[in-house]
Amino acid sequence: MLKTIAAGLEYRPFGDRMIIRLVLSALLALSLAAPVWAQEAYRLPPAPITQIIDAEPTPGISLSRDRKVMAVIGRENLPSIAAVSEPILRLAGTRLNPRTNGPTEARTAYLRSLEFVTVGGGARVKAKLPEGMRFFGLSWSPDGRRVALVGEAAEGLELWVVEVATGRANRASPARLNGTFGTPYSWLPDSSGFLVRLTVADRGPPPAAPAAPSGPLVQESRGRAAPVRTAQDLLASPHDEALFDHYFTSRLARVGLGGGAITYIGEPGIISGASVSPDGRYILTTRLKRPYSYIVPAGRFPTEIAVIDWSGRKVKAVVDRPLADNLPPPFDAVVTGPRAVSWRDDAPATLVWAEAQDGGDPRTKVEIHDRVLMQAAPFTAQPTVLADLKERYSGVEWGRADFALVRSAWFDTRHETWLAVNPARPGATRVLVSRNYQGRYDDPGTVLSRTLPNGRSVIRFSADGRSMLLAGQGDTAEGSFPFLAEMSITDGKSRRLWTSGKDDYEAVVDVADDRAQSLITRRENRQTPPNYVLRSLKGGKPVLLTDFPDPAPQFAGVTKQEVKYKRADGVQLSGTLYLPAGYDAKRDGPLPMLMWAYPAEFTDAAVAGQTVDRSNRFVRPGGTSHLFLLTQGYAIFDNPSMPIVGVKGAEPNDTYVEQLTANAEAAVKAVVDLGVADRDRIAIGGHSYGAFMTANLLAHTDLFRAGIARSGAYNRTLTPFGFQSEQRTYWEATDTYTKMSPFTYAPQIKEPILLIHGGADDNSGTFPVQTERFFAALKGAGATARYVVLPNEAHGYRARESTLHTLWEMTDWMDRYVKAAGPRK
């Protein structure tokens, strides 16, 4: 249309009057094509959805470090839209509440009650929390006698301590915590107090925005490649930089128990991390510095990592890293020099870190990609090589003087390796685990830990010291059977010590004693809500530790089954079929259905086809769950497999549309053949990458009657340096980016599509403009579409009003375009 206007201005065969008419006509056409906005009131979904949403949330638990006491945490329900709409600042990839100098409402899980329960029976002690305050960030002291909490006061964040034995709560210090970089405190190793990050007391008021700009905002590239993935909430002006300095600057301090004496440590700065050494003598600090960047978040800013003592004196400079805005696009790209710096948990004060041996670019062909090094206090000797890795370093778990477990992984192959190393004789390694980390059937589990008196966690070994203990999901084709196992530290072979039965899904939370003769588990089945249990490996009746009720008894009659089927090329697929309470196939016949899915990329078809029967799990919906539609007479096919497989080095996304279509065709055939779904009344839906999938399926197939797409991205040219699991740039895979973008095929979408997006989406790549422009394309093509923006909501929707309205939108859309739909012509 703009080209038409321009042509009219240049072409003058009919004179100026005709030119004016052409321009006015074009502008009128543009105005008619623009979205028509209407501010609607929040709506409530039909019963019983609102009643379920408003029910009291099931409490959470937290075990003391010695596993003898369990904290039962009462959780707040959904916040109001007024709370979510409280002013926030979006700076350097982080969102903060300027009133508290801490996290925003949308990102904080507040507790509303706290109770201590002795594991195995005994007293129950309620915490005496002050009225009118909200708390989060619970952490146990190393000696298990207290828990600490962050309290949200009117003027900022405070540190509080609760005595486990009495429930008495006291403010540890009146000083204001700085919560911009996560939990702003940590316990000292001897439980005598805390290392905290405080706001600067005399910082003054926040910088005022300029009344008028002093000039243009300019960014310049001078021949240096800086491919950066799309990110939200970045700095955008000098005023943003000033705000970042004001709110993110903190000062380290030591706060003691019993009076809250404050001892300041060093000078203020942008301190993004601080960790006390296991022996309590040193502090490992991470400070960010200028120059800041407008294209990367704070974690990429110039960074200085150093060890200081309690006077603030620098003992060891680990790295002074420049701005990292030029990493290569692949996922395994890293900065050069020391990174992932931490303390060795089983030593008094030993640093450990990784350094890339490929220049930080995984595409460089080298034998060793990462080197892991150690250096003990006083940090004057040369670092010792702990291990050389053929993949990227992904962490270490410390055990004892002669054993540690080093992990590495490689994204291109989805491969992971567990290596046994002897810290006393570093350098030599032996492989314990080598596998595709997407595999379900061979997942060895999670290494269990025990807590040292200083609060540090180390590997929990078997009684003879020859094995380490693990807890796992136990996924098989027949179902999930959680287990406790021991893995030999010599050859990596595992032996099961305990396995959950077939009727219950009982997952290991932890061992309850030093000899691992009793377990704390979380037990559930299809009809019984999850509760915590103490059981002995020697047998006997388990002891019920909690008795949480069913949070949504309205779902008690819903039926659930795992459905297995195959794609046309033989790849095994599955999904979970839910049917409404009281459904009778003979009486009710095929139902209208919503399929809700999320694609995943794989490098191995066999791994992609590993299906797991989860029919023994207890499921109740919450938030904006699509399962609420079961209360309205719909069948739900939940998480039908949508694998996108790249085999033998092929890029999965090069055949994305073809594989997505084959997955959907197989899913539709499976539920129609079962007789539970009406082929003419099936809708497809998804959130985020599932929304992207939804739009593609409506564009490329005629399988579905309608679609629901929430918080998606639809035009991949707006994420040109990669997205999801795609590592190539737009210019390296232009055809793939174009074909994968449903925006390209908007005129082909003939089925009604509901688009919902949080107005303050904070997820990488899913800017609200993605849905705005996609809706404009659909409207321009004459599609049936509805575009709903939820004010002040992020990528996931938090406010009660937003949650309920989303469920109303979904129910209304399904009622109008699926349930009421007649046979297709």
C-alpha positions in Angstrom: 0.0 0.0 0.0 2.9 2.4 0.8 4.3 1.6 -2.6 1.0 2.6 -4.1 1.1 5.9 -2.3 4.6 6.6 -3.5 3.7 5.7 -7.0 0.8 8.1 -6.9 3.0 10.9 -5.7 5.5 10.4 -8.6 3.0 9.7 -11.4 1.0 12.7 -12.6 -1.0 12.0 -15.7 -4.2 13.2 -14.1 -2.9 16.3 -12.2 -2.6 17.1 -8.5 -6.3 16.6 -7.7 -6.2 12.9 -8.7 -2.9 12.5 -6.8 -4.6 13.8 -3.6 -7.6 11.4 -4.1 -5.2 8.5 -4.5 -3.3 9.4 -1.3 -6.5 9.8 0.7 -7.9 6.5 -0.6 -4.7 4.7 0.4 -4.7 6.3 3.8 -8.3 5.3 4.3 -7.5 1.8 3.4 -4.7 1.7 5.9 -6.9 3.0 8.6 -9.5 0.3 7.9 -6.9 -2.4 8.0 -5.6 -1.2 11.4 -6.6 -3.3 14.4 -9.7 -2.1 16.2 -9.0 -2.1 20.0 -11.6 -2.3 22.6 -11.0 -2.3 26.4 -13.2 -5.2 27.7 -13.8 -6.0 31.3 -12.2 -9.1 32.8 -14.5 -12.1 32.4 -15.1 -15.2 34.6 -15.0 -18.7 33.1 -18.0 -21.0 33.7 -18.3 -23.0 37.0 -16.5 -24.8 38.5 -13.3 -23.3 37.1 -13.3 -20.2 39.3 -13.9 -22.2 42.4 -10.9 -24.5 41.6 -8.6 -21.5 40.9 -9.6 -19.9 44.2 -9.0 -23.1 46.3 -6.2 -23.0 48.8 -2.9 -24.1 47.1 -1.3 -27.3 48.2 1.6 -26.5 50.6 5.2 -27.1 49.7 7.9 -28.6 51.9 11.6 -28.0 52.6 13.8 -30.5 54.5 16.4 -29.4 57.0 20.0 -30.2 56.1 20.0 -33.2 58.4 16.6 -34.4 57.1 15.2 -34.5 60.7 12.8 -31.6 60.3 10.4 -30.7 57.5 9.2 -27.1 56.9 5.6 -27.1 55.6 5.2 -23.9 53.6 1.8 -22.5 53.0 1.7 -20.7 49.7 -0.1 -17.6 48.6 -2.6 -18.0 45.8 -2.7 -15.9 42.6 -2.0 -12.2 43.1 -4.4 -9.5 42.0 -4.0 -7.6 38.8 -3.4 -4.5 41.0 -0.4 -6.3 42.5 1.0 -7.4 39.2 0.5 -3.9 37.9 2.7 -2.3 40.5 5.4 -0.3 38.8 8.5 -2.2 37.7 11.8 -1.4 36.0 13.2 -3.4 33.1 16.9 -3.1 33.1 19.7 -5.1 31.5 17.5 -8.2 31.1 16.2 -8.1 34.7 12.9 -6.8 36.1 12.7 -5.3 39.6 10.3 -3.6 41.9 11.7 -0.2 42.6 9.7 0.1 45.8 11.5 -2.9 47.4 14.7 -3.0 45.3 13.8 -6.7 44.7 12.0 -9.1 42.5 8.6 -8.3 40.9 5.3 -9.8 42.0 5.2 -12.0 38.9 8.5 -13.7 39.7 8.1 -14.2 43.4 6.6 -17.2 45.3 5.4 -15.8 48.6 4.7 -18.0 51.6 1.7 -17.2 53.9 2.4 -19.7 56.7 5.2 -21.8 58.0 5.2 -24.9 60.2 8.0 -27.2 61.4 7.3 -31.0 61.6 9.6 -33.5 63.1 10.2 -36.3 60.5 8.9 -39.6 61.9 6.6 -38.1 64.5 6.8 -35.4 67.1 6.0 -31.8 67.8 4.5 -29.5 65.2 5.6 -25.9 65.6 4.0 -23.0 63.8 6.2 -20.0 62.9 5.0 -16.8 64.5 5.4 -14.5 61.4 4.4 -10.9 61.8 1.1 -9.7 60.4 1.1 -7.6 57.3 4.4 -8.8 55.9 5.1 -11.2 53.0 8.1 -13.6 52.9 10.1 -15.6 50.4 13.5 -17.0 50.0 13.6 -19.6 52.8 17.0 -21.1 53.7 18.0 -23.5 56.5 21.0 -22.7 58.7 23.8 -25.3 58.5 23.1 -26.4 62.0 19.4 -26.9 61.3 18.3 -24.8 64.2 16.9 -21.8 62.2 15.6 -20.8 58.9 16.1 -17.4 57.3 13.5 -15.5 55.2 13.4 -12.4 53.1 10.6 -10.2 54.4 9.0 -7.6 52.1 8.3 -4.4 54.1 6.7 -1.3 52.8 10.1 0.4 52.3 12.2 -2.6 51.1 13.5 -6.1 51.8 14.5 -7.2 55.3 16.3 -10.3 56.7 14.3 -12.4 59.2 15.2 -15.5 61.2 12.8 -18.1 62.6 13.7 -20.4 65.5 12.7 -24.0 64.6 12.2 -25.1 68.2 9.9 -22.3 69.2 8.6 -20.7 65.9 9.7 -17.3 67.1 10.5 -14.9 64.3 12.8 -11.9 64.6 14.2 -9.4 62.2 17.9 -10.0 61.9 18.7 -6.5 60.9 16.9 -3.2 59.9 19.3 -2.8 56.9 17.7 -3.0 53.5 18.6 -6.0 51.3 19.4 -5.6 47.6 17.5 -8.3 45.8 18.2 -7.4 42.2 20.5 -10.4 41.7 18.5 -13.1 43.4 18.4 -14.2 47.0 20.5 -11.4 48.7 21.9 -13.4 51.7 23.6 -16.6 52.5 24.3 -18.3 55.9 27.9 -18.3 57.2 29.4 -21.8 57.5 29.3 -21.8 61.3 25.6 -20.6 61.4 26.7 -17.4 63.3 25.2 -15.0 60.8 25.0 -14.0 57.2 26.8 -12.6 54.2 24.3 -10.1 52.7 24.1 -7.6 49.8 22.6 -4.3 51.0 21.3 -1.3 49.2 23.6 1.7 49.6 22.1 3.7 52.5 23.0 7.2 51.2 22.4 6.7 47.5 19.6 9.3 47.4 16.5 9.3 45.2 16.5 7.5 41.9 17.7 9.4 38.8 14.9 11.5 37.3 14.1 11.0 33.6 15.2 14.0 31.5 12.5 16.4 30.6 13.7 16.4 27.0 16.3 14.3 25.2 19.7 15.8 25.0 20.3 14.2 21.5 19.7 11.0 19.5 20.4 7.5 20.7 23.2 6.0 18.6 24.6 2.5 18.2 27.4 1.8 15.8 29.1 -1.3 14.4 32.7 -1.0 13.2 33.4 -4.3 11.5 33.3 -6.5 14.6 30.9 -9.4 14.4 28.4 -9.5 17.4 25.6 -12.0 16.6 23.3 -11.8 19.6 20.1 -13.7 20.2 16.9 -11.7 20.8 16.5 -10.6 24.4 14.0 -8.6 26.4 14.3 -5.7 28.8 17.7 -4.4 27.7 19.2 -1.1 28.6 18.2 1.5 26.0 19.4 5.0 27.1 21.8 6.8 29.4 18.9 7.2 31.9 18.5 3.4 31.9 22.2 3.1 32.7 21.8 5.6 35.6 18.8 3.6 36.9 20.8 0.4 36.6 23.7 1.9 38.7 21.2 3.2 41.3 19.2 0.0 41.9 21.8 -2.6 41.2 24.7 -1.1 43.2 25.0 -3.0 46.5 27.4 -3.3 49.4 28.6 -6.5 51.0 28.2 -6.8 54.8 28.3 -9.4 57.6 25.2 -9.5 59.8 25.4 -11.4 63.1 22.7 -13.3 64.9 21.5 -11.9 68.3 21.6 -8.2 67.7 22.2 -8.0 64.0 25.6 -6.2 64.2 26.6 -5.1 60.7 30.2 -5.1 59.4 30.6 -3.6 56.0 33.0 -5.4 53.5 34.8 -3.5 50.8 33.3 -0.8 48.6 29.9 -0.7 46.9 29.6 -1.9 43.4 27.4 -3.9 40.9 27.9 -7.1 42.9 26.1 -9.9 41.0 27.4 -12.8 43.2 29.2 -13.4 46.5 30.0 -16.8 48.1 31.8 -17.6 51.4 34.5 -20.2 51.2 33.7 -23.5 53.1 36.1 -22.6 55.8 34.6 -19.1 56.2 37.9 -17.3 55.5 37.3 -15.8 52.0 34.6 -14.4 49.8 34.4 -15.1 46.1 32.8 -12.0 44.4 31.5 -11.2 41.0 31.3 -7.5 40.0 29.9 -6.0 36.8 31.5 -2.9 35.3 31.1 -0.4 32.6 30.9 0.0 29.6 27.4 -1.4 29.6 25.7 -2.7 26.5 22.3 -2.1 24.9 22.3 -5.5 23.0 23.1 -8.0 25.8 21.8 -8.6 29.3 23.8 -7.9 32.5 25.4 -11.3 32.6 27.5 -10.4 29.5 28.7 -7.0 30.9 32.4 -6.6 31.7 33.0 -8.8 34.7 35.6 -9.0 37.5 35.7 -12.2 39.5 38.0 -12.0 42.6 38.6 -13.5 46.1 38.6 -11.0 49.0 38.9 -11.3 52.7 36.6 -10.0 55.4 38.3 -6.6 55.3 37.5 -6.3 51.6 41.1 -6.7 50.6 41.6 -8.4 47.2 43.4 -11.7 47.8 43.2 -13.2 44.3 42.1 -11.7 41.0 40.5 -14.6 39.0 39.5 -12.9 35.8 38.8 -9.4 34.5 36.6 -10.1 31.5 35.6 -7.6 28.8 32.1 -7.1 27.4 30.9 -10.4 25.9 28.7 -9.3 23.1 30.4 -11.2 20.3 30.0 -14.8 21.2 29.4 -17.1 18.2 25.8 -18.2 17.6 26.1 -21.9 18.6 24.7 -22.9 22.0 28.0 -24.2 23.3 29.8 -20.9 22.6 31.4 -19.5 25.8 33.6 -16.7 26.9 37.3 -17.2 27.0 39.3 -17.3 30.2 38.1 -18.5 33.6 34.3 -19.1 33.8 31.9 -21.0 36.1 34.1 -20.1 39.1 33.1 -21.7 42.4 34.4 -23.2 45.6 35.3 -26.8 46.0 32.7 -28.0 48.5 34.8 -30.6 50.3 37.9 -28.5 50.8 38.6 -25.5 53.1 39.2 -22.9 50.3 39.9 -24.2 46.8 38.7 -22.5 43.7 37.6 -24.5 40.7 36.7 -23.1 37.2 36.6 -24.0 33.5 38.5 -22.5 30.6 37.7 -23.0 26.9 40.4 -24.6 24.8 38.7 -23.8 21.5 38.6 -20.0 21.8 35.0 -20.3 23.0 33.8 -21.4 19.6 32.5 -25.0 19.6 32.9 -25.1 15.8 36.7 -25.1 16.2 38.0 -28.6 15.6 40.1 -29.5 18.7 40.4 -32.7 20.8 39.9 -30.8 24.1 37.2 -28.2 24.3 37.3 -27.4 28.0 39.8 -27.6 30.8 38.8 -27.7 34.5 41.3 -26.3 36.9 41.7 -25.9 40.7 43.7 -23.6 42.9 43.9 -23.8 46.7 44.4 -20.9 49.2 46.5 -18.8 49.5 46.2 -18.9 45.6 49.9 -18.4 45.0 50.7 -21.8 43.4 50.0 -22.6 39.8 46.5 -23.9 39.1 46.2 -27.7 38.9 44.4 -29.3 35.9 41.5 -31.4 37.3 40.3 -32.7 34.0 40.4 -32.1 30.2 37.0 -32.4 28.5 36.0 -33.3 25.0 32.7 -31.5 25.6 31.6 -28.4 27.4 32.0 -28.4 31.2 28.5 -28.5 32.9 29.5 -28.9 36.5 31.2 -30.9 39.2 29.9 -32.7 42.3 32.4 -33.1 45.1 32.6 -36.3 47.1 35.8 -36.7 49.1 39.6 -36.4 48.8 39.8 -39.1 46.2 36.6 -38.8 44.2 34.6 -36.1 42.4 32.2 -36.3 39.5 32.8 -34.0 36.6 30.0 -33.6 34.0 30.3 -32.4 30.4 27.7 -32.1 27.6 27.6 -31.2 23.9 24.4 -29.7 22.4 24.9 -30.7 18.8 24.8 -34.4 19.6 22.6 -34.0 22.8 25.4 -36.1 24.5 26.5 -36.0 28.1 29.4 -37.6 29.9 30.0 -38.3 33.7 33.7 -38.5 34.5 35.2 -39.9 37.7 38.3 -37.9 38.8 40.6 -38.1 41.8 41.2 -34.6 43.1 44.3 -35.9 45.0 45.8 -37.1 41.7 44.1 -34.9 39.1 44.3 -35.2 35.4 43.3 -38.8 34.8 39.5 -39.5 34.2 37.3 -42.5 33.6 33.9 -42.5 32.0 31.0 -43.6 34.2 28.1 -42.5 32.0 28.0 -41.7 28.3 24.5 -41.2 26.8 22.1 -39.0 24.9 20.8 -36.7 27.6 17.3 -36.6 26.0 16.9 -40.3 26.6 14.3 -41.4 29.1 14.9 -45.1 29.5 18.6 -45.0 30.4 18.5 -41.9 32.7 20.8 -42.9 35.6 19.1 -40.4 37.9 20.3 -37.6 40.2 23.2 -38.0 42.6 22.1 -37.7 46.2 24.0 -35.5 48.6 24.7 -35.2 52.3 25.3 -31.9 54.1 28.5 -31.1 55.9 28.5 -29.2 59.2 29.4 -26.0 57.3 26.3 -26.3 55.1 28.1 -27.5 51.9 26.7 -30.5 50.1 28.8 -33.5 48.9 28.1 -36.8 47.3 26.3 -39.4 49.4 28.2 -42.7 49.2 27.1 -46.2 50.1 28.2 -47.7 53.4 31.3 -49.3 51.9 32.2 -46.1 50.0 32.5 -47.9 46.7 29.3 -46.5 45.2 27.3 -43.3 45.1 23.6 -43.1 45.7 21.2 -41.9 43.1 17.4 -41.3 42.8 15.7 -41.4 39.4 12.4 -41.3 37.6 12.7 -44.9 36.3 10.9 -44.2 33.0 10.0 -47.2 30.9 7.5 -47.8 28.1 5.2 -49.4 30.6 5.4 -46.5 33.1 7.5 -44.5 35.5 8.9 -46.5 38.5 11.0 -44.1 40.6 14.0 -45.8 42.3 16.9 -45.5 44.7 20.1 -47.0 43.3 23.8 -47.2 43.9 26.3 -46.6 41.1 29.8 -48.0 41.3 32.4 -45.2 41.2 34.7 -47.6 39.5 32.8 -48.7 36.4 29.5 -46.8 36.5 27.3 -49.9 36.8 24.1 -49.4 38.8 22.2 -51.6 41.2 18.6 -50.8 42.3 18.1 -50.7 46.1 14.4 -49.8 46.0 11.8 -49.3 43.2 8.3 -47.9 43.4 5.4 -50.2 42.8 3.1 -50.2 39.8 0.0 -48.8 41.5 1.6 -45.7 43.1 4.1 -43.2 41.7 6.4 -42.8 44.6 9.5 -40.6 44.0 12.5 -40.5 46.3 12.9 -37.1 47.9 16.0 -38.1 50.0 17.4 -40.7 52.3 16.4 -40.1 55.9 19.4 -41.5 57.7 23.2 -41.7 57.2 23.1 -45.4 56.4 20.3 -44.9 53.8 18.1 -47.5 55.4 15.0 -45.2 55.3 13.6 -42.9 52.6 11.5 -39.8 52.4 9.3 -40.2 49.4 6.5 -38.3 47.6 3.7 -40.8 46.9 0.7 -40.4 44.7 -1.6 -42.3 42.4 -4.4 -41.5 39.9 -6.9 -40.9 42.7 -4.7 -39.8 45.7 -3.0 -36.5 45.9 0.8 -36.3 46.5 1.9 -36.6 50.1 5.2 -37.2 51.8 6.0 -40.6 53.4 8.8 -42.0 55.6 9.5 -45.7 54.7 12.1 -48.2 55.7 14.0 -50.3 53.2 13.7 -53.2 55.6 9.9 -53.2 55.2 7.1 -52.3 57.5 4.2 -49.8 57.2 5.3 -46.4 55.8 4.7 -43.4 58.0 2.6 -40.6 56.5 4.3 -37.3 57.0 1.7 -35.0 55.4 -2.0 -35.4 54.6 -2.7 -32.8 52.0 -6.2 -32.9 50.6 -7.3 -33.0 46.9 -7.2 -29.4 45.8 -9.8 -29.9 43.1 -12.2 -32.8 44.0 -14.3 -31.7 41.0 -11.8 -33.6 38.9 -12.1 -36.8 40.8 -14.2 -38.5 38.0 -12.0 -37.5 35.1 -10.5 -40.5 33.4 -7.0 -40.7 32.0 -5.1 -43.1 29.8 -1.8 -43.1 27.8 -2.3 -43.6 24.1 0.5 -44.9 21.9 0.6 -44.7 18.2 3.1 -44.4 15.3 4.0 -41.7 12.8 3.8 -42.7 9.2 7.6 -43.2 9.1 7.5 -45.5 12.1 8.5 -43.1 14.9 6.8 -44.1 18.1 4.5 -41.4 19.5 2.2 -41.0 22.5 -0.1 -38.7 24.4 -2.3 -38.5 27.5 -6.0 -38.7 26.8 -8.3 -37.1 29.4 -12.1 -37.6 29.3 -14.7 -35.7 31.3 -16.2 -37.1 34.5 -19.1 -39.3 33.7 -18.3 -39.8 30.0 -19.8 -42.9 28.5 -18.6 -43.8 25.0 -21.8 -45.6 24.0 -24.1 -42.9 25.3 -22.0 -39.8 24.5 -20.2 -40.8 21.3 -17.2 -38.8 20.0 -16.5 -35.5 21.8 -15.2 -32.2 20.8 -11.5 -32.2 21.6 -8.6 -29.8 22.3 -5.1 -31.1 21.6 -2.4 -29.2 23.5 1.2 -29.8 22.5 4.8 -28.5 22.4 7.4 -29.6 19.8 10.8 -30.8 20.7 13.9 -31.3 18.5 15.9 -34.6 18.6 19.0 -36.0 17.0 18.0 -39.6 17.4 14.7 -41.1 16.2 14.9 -43.9 18.7 15.2 -41.4 21.6 12.4 -39.3 20.2 10.2 -42.4 20.2 10.7 -43.2 23.9 7.2 -42.9 25.2 6.3 -43.3 28.9 2.9 -44.3 30.4 2.1 -41.7 33.1 -1.4 -42.9 33.8 -0.7 -43.5 37.5 0.1 -39.8 38.2 -2.3 -37.5 40.1 -3.2 -34.6 37.9 -5.1 -31.4 38.8 -5.1 -28.3 36.8 -3.9 -24.9 37.9 -3.2 -21.5 36.5 -4.2 -21.2 32.8 -4.2 -25.0 32.2 -6.1 -26.3 29.2 -7.3 -29.2 31.4 -9.9 -26.9 32.8 -11.9 -27.5 29.6 -12.6 -31.0 30.8 -15.2 -29.4 33.1 -17.0 -28.1 30.0 -17.5 -31.4 28.2 -14.3 -31.5 26.1 -11.9 -34.3 25.7 -8.3 -33.3 26.0 -5.3 -35.0 24.3 -2.5 -33.6 26.3 1.1 -33.4 25.1 0.8 -35.6 22.0 4.4 -36.2 20.8 5.6 -33.6 18.4 9.2 -34.7 17.7 11.3 -32.9 15.1 14.1 -35.3 14.3 17.4 -34.7 12.6 19.2 -37.9 11.8 22.8 -38.5 10.9 23.8 -34.8 11.2 20.8 -33.4 9.4 19.2 -30.3 10.9 15.9 -31.1 12.4 14.2 -27.9 11.4 14.9 -28.3 7.7 11.9 -30.7 7.6 10.0 -29.0 10.5 6.7 -28.5 8.6 6.7 -32.0 7.1 7.4 -33.7 10.5 5.0 -31.5 12.4 2.3 -32.4 9.9 3.1 -36.1 10.2 2.9 -35.9 14.0 -0.5 -34.1 13.9 -1.9 -36.5 11.4 -0.9 -39.5 13.5 -2.4 -37.9 16.7 -5.7 -37.1 15.0 -6.0 -40.6 13.6 -5.2 -42.2 17.0 -8.0 -40.4 18.9 -10.5 -40.7 16.1 -9.8 -44.4 15.8 -10.5 -44.7 19.6 -13.9 -43.3 19.0 -13.5 -40.5 21.6 -12.9 -37.5 19.3 -15.1 -36.1 16.5 -12.8 -35.6 13.5 -14.7 -32.5 12.6 -14.4 -30.9 16.0 -10.8 -31.0 17.1 -8.8 -27.9 18.0 -5.1 -27.5 18.4 -3.4 -25.2 21.0 -0.2 -24.4 22.7 1.8 -21.8 24.6 5.1 -20.2 23.5 6.7 -22.6 21.0 3.4 -24.5 21.2 1.7 -21.4 19.9 4.2 -21.3 17.0 3.3 -24.9 16.3 -0.4 -24.2 16.4 -0.2 -21.4 13.8 1.9 -23.7 11.6 -0.6 -26.5 11.7 -3.5 -24.3 10.9 -1.5 -22.9 8.0 -0.3 -26.2 6.5 -3.1 -28.7 7.3 -6.8 -29.0 7.4 -6.8 -31.3 10.4 -8.2 -28.8 13.0 -11.4 -26.8 13.3 -9.8 -23.9 15.4 -6.6 -23.0 17.2 -5.5 -21.3 20.5 -2.1 -19.8 20.4 -0.7 -18.1 23.6 2.4 -15.9 23.8 4.0 -17.2 20.6 6.5 -16.0 18.0 5.3 -16.3 14.4 7.9 -14.5 12.3 11.4 -16.0 12.6 13.1 -13.1 10.7 12.5 -11.2 14.0 14.8 -13.8 15.8 17.6 -13.8 13.2 20.4 -15.2 15.4 18.6 -18.4 16.4 15.5 -19.6 18.3 14.5 -22.5 20.4 17.0 -25.3 19.5 17.9 -23.6 16.1 21.6 -22.5 16.2 22.0 -21.3 12.7 21.4 -17.6 11.8 18.7 -16.4 9.4 21.4 -15.8 6.8 22.8 -19.4 7.2 19.3 -21.0 6.9 17.1 -18.4 5.2 14.8 -21.0 3.5 14.3 -22.8 6.8 13.5 -19.6 8.7 11.0 -18.5 6.0 9.2 -21.9 5.7 9.0 -22.3 9.5 7.4 -18.9 10.0 3.6 -19.1 9.9 3.6 -15.3 9.2 4.7 -16.3 5.7 1.6 -18.3 5.2 -1.0 -16.2 7.0 -3.4 -16.2 4.0 -3.5 -20.0 4.2 -5.0 -19.9 7.7 -8.7 -20.4 7.2 -9.7 -21.8 10.6 -10.5 -19.5 13.6 -7.5 -18.7 15.7 -7.4 -17.1 19.2 -4.2 -15.2 19.9 -3.4 -14.3 23.5 -0.2 -12.5 24.6 1.1 -10.9 27.8 1.5 -7.2 27.3 4.8 -7.3 29.2 6.2 -10.6 27.8 9.8 -11.2 29.2 10.7 -14.3 27.3 13.5 -14.3 24.7 12.1 -13.9 21.2 8.4 -13.7 22.0 8.0 -9.9 22.0 4.3 -8.9 22.0 4.9 -7.4 18.5 5.1 -10.9 17.2 1.4 -11.5 17.9 0.5 -7.9 17.0 2.0 -8.2 13.5 0.7 -11.8 13.0 -2.8 -10.6 13.8 -2.5 -7.7 11.4 -1.5 -10.2 8.7 -4.4 -12.5 9.5 -6.8 -9.6 9.5 -5.4 -8.4 6.2 -6.0 -11.8 4.7 -9.6 -12.0 6.0 -9.1 -14.6 8.6 -11.3 -15.2 11.6 -9.0 -14.2 14.5 -9.2 -12.6 18.0 -6.2 -10.9 19.6 -6.2 -10.5 23.4 -3.5 -8.6 25.2 -3.3 -9.2 29.0 -2.0 -5.9 30.5 1.2 -6.1 32.5 1.5 -9.9 32.2 4.8 -11.6 31.4 5.3 -14.8 29.4 3.4 -16.8 31.9 0.2 -15.1 33.3 0.1 -14.6 37.0 -2.8 -12.3 38.1 -6.0 -13.9 39.2 -8.0 -11.7 36.8 -5.7 -12.5 33.9 -5.8 -16.2 34.6 -9.6 -16.4 34.8 -10.0 -14.2 31.7 -7.7 -16.4 29.7 -9.7 -19.5 30.7 -12.9 -17.6 29.7 -11.4 -16.8 26.3 -10.4 -20.4 25.7 -13.7 -21.8 26.7 -15.7 -19.2 24.7 -13.5 -19.8 21.6 -14.0 -23.6 21.9 -17.7 -23.3 22.4 -18.2 -21.0 19.4 -15.9 -22.6 16.9 -15.5 -26.2 17.9 -18.4 -27.5 20.1 -21.0 -25.7 18.0 -19.4 -26.6 14.7 -21.2 -28.9 12.3 -19.7 -31.4 9.9 -17.1 -30.0 7.5 -18.1 -29.6 3.9 
